[in-house]
Amino acid sequence: MTDTTTPDTTSADKAADNFSTLALRAGYDPAEHNYASSVPIYSTTSYQLKDEDRCTAIAGFEVDDDVYTRISNPTNRVLEQRLAALHGVEGAVVTSSGSAAIFNTLLNAITAGGRLLTTYRLYGDTVSQFNEVLPDYGIGIDIVEDPDDPASWEAGIKPETRALFVETISNPLTIVPDLEALAAVAHRHGILLIVDNTVATPYLLNPFDYGVDVVVYSTTKAINGHGNAIGGAVVESGKFDYANGNYPQFTRKSWFFKDRSFNSRSVLDVAPDTPFTTRLGALLVTLLGASQSPFDSYLTLVGLETLAVRLDRENDTTVKIVRYLETEKAAGRIVAVHHPSASDYPYRALADKYLHRGYGALLSFDVDSEERKKHVIDALQLFSLQANLGDSRSLVIDPFLITHPELTLEQLRIADVSRSSIRLSIGLEEPELLIADLKQALDKAFAQ
Ligand SMILES: *Cc1c(COP(=O)(O)O)cnc(C)c1O
């Protein structure tokens, strides 16, 4: 029996209605894999090519049969097709890490002399990649003056700007940007809107519903959910016009994409519906080598099966924890709570517009001093002090010291990150136990 439950995945709306079914089944037909129910790990470097006819078809990009695992792998392909289906689109590529997903995406979108317009409301290592690495290779980085104001983004666009980049739920302050407004700005200038949707995951937000062109993930986080494999993914809308003159790398005829008669072609000739991920996968990931390990794709596939139920529970627990922290704020033991469910959260209208299945499991709170922050973190017992998020275990981290050390004090100020901030990533433990842990830690910190 073929897998008739793998639904038509061409419409984003449809994908929204059957998220868990897609997360369990899309992109995989057991009949093609000895009827194995769980996706097999294809632990092989290369594949028997059978004969010269098949080699000719492969070399001409007529079939996407596997040749060598740095180029493609059946386990990786299931994860790619499943992630594409969860977004209601066609094109996705997995990478060795979220950082590799971001790096390869920017190399694909911006050639030497081009520029990226972004903000400091980003994961710390992303800021470092932008500040420390890309400019040396000819990709300029500009920081928007007021990230809350679409007009400020528009004003920041230079003739060389090729993409805008934001996180859909920023870390640690959980700020939700106005994606539709940013997409309108980007498209008025014929450039890409690229978003990092790691914290939201495709379950809370499908960025393609709002005009986003390219979505990147660290699958390491909630998509995997079990803290056991580093990975990344790049997904594309399939709607952007790469022939608009701003992206000659997509229209240039290249020997690399030649057909079976040795005619050079552009990537748009080869893959008109998925040019971004085809070029990213076939050229950049393949040639620069940031391919995902099939074993890690397998772990990610297993984790992804339960994304919806994990996030439903984590969303509920997180709101309970926010309510508790707000009572501590009223009692004067906490200075601020940052989460879309917090009563004074300044971006509520945007969170409600874009996050339809809950506000997510990441939050942070500020205490009155760095000294107090240290005492609270050291007194927590159930929360693990760990640099990860989206794990099924609840985690705590000091953003100033660990996740955002790359930001200078001035950049932290611009990003509104407090030095007395504590970030929590809520997992699947009983909410009452997590709240009790926070309470005893605050009690201890105030008894010092
Ligand atoms: C962790 C993270 C990354 C980097 O991903 P890795 O898998 O660790 O390389 C990028 N963006 C966000 C928002 C992250 O949380």
PDBQT file of the ligand as one rigid body, heavy atoms in Angstrom, charges set to zero:
ROOT
HETATM    1  C1  LIG A 501      20.434  28.259  17.815  1.00  0.00    +0.000 C 
HETATM    2  C2  LIG A 501      20.009  29.276  16.865  1.00  0.00    +0.000 A 
HETATM    3  C3  LIG A 501      20.685  29.480  15.662  1.00  0.00    +0.000 A 
HETATM    4  C4  LIG A 501      21.942  28.698  15.300  1.00  0.00    +0.000 C 
HETATM    5  O1  LIG A 501      21.620  27.359  15.105  1.00  0.00    +0.000 OA
HETATM    6  P1  LIG A 501      22.683  26.164  15.302  1.00  0.00    +0.000 P 
HETATM    7  O2  LIG A 501      21.878  24.958  14.965  1.00  0.00    +0.000 OA
HETATM    8  O3  LIG A 501      23.121  26.209  16.732  1.00  0.00    +0.000 OA
HETATM    9  O4  LIG A 501      23.804  26.435  14.374  1.00  0.00    +0.000 OA
HETATM   10  C5  LIG A 501      20.219  30.437  14.796  1.00  0.00    +0.000 A 
HETATM   11  N1  LIG A 501      19.132  31.179  15.087  1.00  0.00    +0.000 NA
HETATM   12  C6  LIG A 501      18.448  31.009  16.236  1.00  0.00    +0.000 A 
HETATM   13  C7  LIG A 501      17.248  31.857  16.509  1.00  0.00    +0.000 C 
HETATM   14  C8  LIG A 501      18.861  30.065  17.166  1.00  0.00    +0.000 A 
HETATM   15  O5  LIG A 501      18.177  29.914  18.311  1.00  0.00    +0.000 OA
ENDROOT
TORSDOF 0
